Every structure is written in structure tokens, then in C-alpha cells.
Amino acid sequence: MEGNVERDDEPPVFAAELTPYRSLGRQGYRVLLGLTGAICLLHGLFFLTTGAWPIVFFFGLDFMLLWGAFWLNYRAGRAREEVTVSRTDVAIRKFSPAGRMVEHHFNPFWARFRVRRHHEFGITSMHVTGEGRRTDIGAFLNPDDRESFAKAFRGALATVKQRI
């Protein structure tokens, strides 16, 4: 219990919320589906009136597949990670798209931040290890965001370790 009180009272030196990037916002999503739906409907009506009624089902199937792909994409976009570093704790909370949370805690003095790099692509993975445990961070981030997060997180760990 005493360790939890200590964690709660300690102000964070670093806090970040990592979320997957989505290039199309909600408004763009609505516009895209609206235009696609209108085009499929107009073409479907044309083929229906010319007597090629089976083709209408293919336009409906195309539209449903597009809607389903975007639904899955936005559902996966609900995943996020909250990373905080304080003098007494490194906390990593991972939220799945379904809302389930997994929490990892590391002692900042024993925590090690590991980065794997590829000479062409930059950072390919990031991990925090310590006390026999390991967890990855920011697997869904793009290369530029991985670089900026790694720099900030590494700096926060160094700052905490210097304040002894």
C-alpha cells in the first residue's frame, strides 16, 4: 500500500499519450462514404433500369466492403498507450480497441529503454525492460513519431536518474 501512495503523490516528469495516426478524420470519412454511396446508387440504378439487375448487388457489396474496412480501421485506431515517468515509477498503460487495459510498472532506476533501428527505416521497435520484465511501446507509431517519442522518453529517464 505504501508504494502505491508514493506513486500517486509523485508528480510526473514526463507524460505522453500515444495514439495511432489516422489520415482521414470523421468528417472526411462521412464525405467519402456519402460520395461513394451516391456513386454506387446512381450506377446501380442505371444498371437496374437497363435490365442488368444482378450488377446492383456488386455495387452494394463494394460499398459494404468499403464501409467495413473503414469501420475496422477506426476501431483499431481506438488503441492507445499512456506513458508516464516520475521519480519513483515508469508506468505504461496499454488500452486495446475494445477498451481493456494492461498496466506495466517499472522502477525508473532499473528500467532500460531499448530501441531497434534499421539503417533505412529508422526505429523499428521500442521496449522498456527491467527486473526481468519487458514491454513494447508505440508499435503503431510512424517512424517520425517513434523518433520524437524515443528522444523525449530517453531524456525523461535520464532526468529522473540524475535526480538522486
Contacts in CASP RR format, 6 or more apart in sequence:
PFRMAT RR
TARGET T0000
AUTHOR 0000-0000-0000
METHOD contacts of the structure
MODEL  1
MEGNVERDDEPPVFAAELTPYRSLGRQGYRVLLGLTGAICLLHGLFFLTT
GAWPIVFFFGLDFMLLWGAFWLNYRAGRAREEVTVSRTDVAIRKFSPAGR
MVEHHFNPFWARFRVRRHHEFGITSMHVTGEGRRTDIGAFLNPDDRESFA
KAFRGALATVKQRI
3 88 0 8 1.000
6 88 0 8 1.000
7 86 0 8 1.000
7 88 0 8 1.000
7 89 0 8 1.000
7 91 0 8 1.000
7 105 0 8 1.000
10 86 0 8 1.000
10 87 0 8 1.000
10 88 0 8 1.000
10 89 0 8 1.000
11 86 0 8 1.000
12 84 0 8 1.000
12 85 0 8 1.000
12 86 0 8 1.000
13 85 0 8 1.000
13 86 0 8 1.000
13 87 0 8 1.000
13 156 0 8 1.000
13 159 0 8 1.000
13 160 0 8 1.000
14 83 0 8 1.000
14 84 0 8 1.000
14 85 0 8 1.000
14 152 0 8 1.000
14 153 0 8 1.000
14 155 0 8 1.000
14 156 0 8 1.000
14 159 0 8 1.000
15 82 0 8 1.000
15 83 0 8 1.000
15 84 0 8 1.000
15 85 0 8 1.000
16 82 0 8 1.000
16 83 0 8 1.000
16 84 0 8 1.000
16 149 0 8 1.000
16 152 0 8 1.000
16 153 0 8 1.000
17 80 0 8 1.000
17 81 0 8 1.000
17 82 0 8 1.000
17 83 0 8 1.000
18 80 0 8 1.000
18 81 0 8 1.000
18 82 0 8 1.000
18 83 0 8 1.000
18 137 0 8 1.000
18 138 0 8 1.000
18 140 0 8 1.000
18 141 0 8 1.000
18 145 0 8 1.000
18 149 0 8 1.000
19 77 0 8 1.000
19 79 0 8 1.000
19 80 0 8 1.000
20 76 0 8 1.000
20 77 0 8 1.000
20 79 0 8 1.000
20 80 0 8 1.000
20 140 0 8 1.000
20 141 0 8 1.000
21 141 0 8 1.000
21 142 0 8 1.000
21 145 0 8 1.000
22 73 0 8 1.000
22 74 0 8 1.000
22 77 0 8 1.000
24 32 0 8 1.000
24 70 0 8 1.000
29 70 0 8 1.000
29 74 0 8 1.000
32 70 0 8 1.000
33 66 0 8 1.000
33 67 0 8 1.000
33 70 0 8 1.000
36 63 0 8 1.000
36 66 0 8 1.000
37 63 0 8 1.000
40 59 0 8 1.000
40 60 0 8 1.000
40 62 0 8 1.000
40 63 0 8 1.000
41 59 0 8 1.000
43 59 0 8 1.000
44 55 0 8 1.000
44 56 0 8 1.000
44 59 0 8 1.000
47 53 0 8 1.000
47 55 0 8 1.000
47 56 0 8 1.000
47 59 0 8 1.000
48 56 0 8 1.000
75 97 0 8 1.000
76 97 0 8 1.000
77 97 0 8 1.000
77 140 0 8 1.000
78 95 0 8 1.000
78 97 0 8 1.000
78 99 0 8 1.000
79 94 0 8 1.000
79 95 0 8 1.000
79 96 0 8 1.000
79 97 0 8 1.000
79 140 0 8 1.000
80 94 0 8 1.000
80 95 0 8 1.000
81 92 0 8 1.000
81 93 0 8 1.000
81 94 0 8 1.000
81 95 0 8 1.000
81 137 0 8 1.000
81 138 0 8 1.000
82 91 0 8 1.000
82 92 0 8 1.000
82 93 0 8 1.000
82 95 0 8 1.000
83 90 0 8 1.000
83 91 0 8 1.000
83 92 0 8 1.000
83 93 0 8 1.000
83 137 0 8 1.000
83 153 0 8 1.000
84 90 0 8 1.000
84 91 0 8 1.000
85 91 0 8 1.000
85 108 0 8 1.000
85 153 0 8 1.000
85 156 0 8 1.000
85 157 0 8 1.000
85 160 0 8 1.000
86 108 0 8 1.000
86 160 0 8 1.000
87 108 0 8 1.000
87 160 0 8 1.000
87 163 0 8 1.000
88 107 0 8 1.000
88 108 0 8 1.000
89 105 0 8 1.000
89 106 0 8 1.000
89 107 0 8 1.000
89 108 0 8 1.000
90 105 0 8 1.000
90 106 0 8 1.000
90 107 0 8 1.000
90 108 0 8 1.000
90 111 0 8 1.000
90 128 0 8 1.000
90 157 0 8 1.000
91 103 0 8 1.000
91 104 0 8 1.000
91 105 0 8 1.000
92 103 0 8 1.000
92 104 0 8 1.000
92 105 0 8 1.000
92 106 0 8 1.000
92 128 0 8 1.000
92 135 0 8 1.000
92 137 0 8 1.000
93 101 0 8 1.000
93 102 0 8 1.000
93 103 0 8 1.000
93 104 0 8 1.000
94 101 0 8 1.000
94 102 0 8 1.000
94 103 0 8 1.000
94 104 0 8 1.000
94 135 0 8 1.000
95 101 0 8 1.000
96 102 0 8 1.000
104 128 0 8 1.000
104 133 0 8 1.000
104 135 0 8 1.000
106 128 0 8 1.000
106 130 0 8 1.000
106 131 0 8 1.000
106 133 0 8 1.000
107 130 0 8 1.000
107 131 0 8 1.000
108 157 0 8 1.000
108 160 0 8 1.000
108 161 0 8 1.000
109 160 0 8 1.000
109 161 0 8 1.000
110 130 0 8 1.000
110 131 0 8 1.000
111 128 0 8 1.000
111 129 0 8 1.000
111 130 0 8 1.000
111 157 0 8 1.000
112 128 0 8 1.000
112 129 0 8 1.000
112 130 0 8 1.000
113 126 0 8 1.000
113 127 0 8 1.000
113 128 0 8 1.000
113 150 0 8 1.000
113 153 0 8 1.000
113 154 0 8 1.000
113 157 0 8 1.000
114 126 0 8 1.000
114 127 0 8 1.000
114 128 0 8 1.000
114 129 0 8 1.000
115 123 0 8 1.000
115 125 0 8 1.000
115 126 0 8 1.000
115 127 0 8 1.000
115 150 0 8 1.000
116 123 0 8 1.000
116 124 0 8 1.000
116 125 0 8 1.000
116 126 0 8 1.000
117 123 0 8 1.000
117 124 0 8 1.000
118 124 0 8 1.000
121 143 0 8 1.000
122 143 0 8 1.000
122 146 0 8 1.000
122 147 0 8 1.000
123 143 0 8 1.000
123 146 0 8 1.000
123 147 0 8 1.000
123 150 0 8 1.000
125 136 0 8 1.000
125 139 0 8 1.000
126 136 0 8 1.000
126 137 0 8 1.000
126 138 0 8 1.000
126 146 0 8 1.000
126 149 0 8 1.000
126 150 0 8 1.000
126 153 0 8 1.000
127 134 0 8 1.000
127 135 0 8 1.000
127 136 0 8 1.000
127 137 0 8 1.000
128 134 0 8 1.000
128 135 0 8 1.000
128 137 0 8 1.000
137 149 0 8 1.000
137 153 0 8 1.000
138 146 0 8 1.000
138 149 0 8 1.000
141 149 0 8 1.000
END
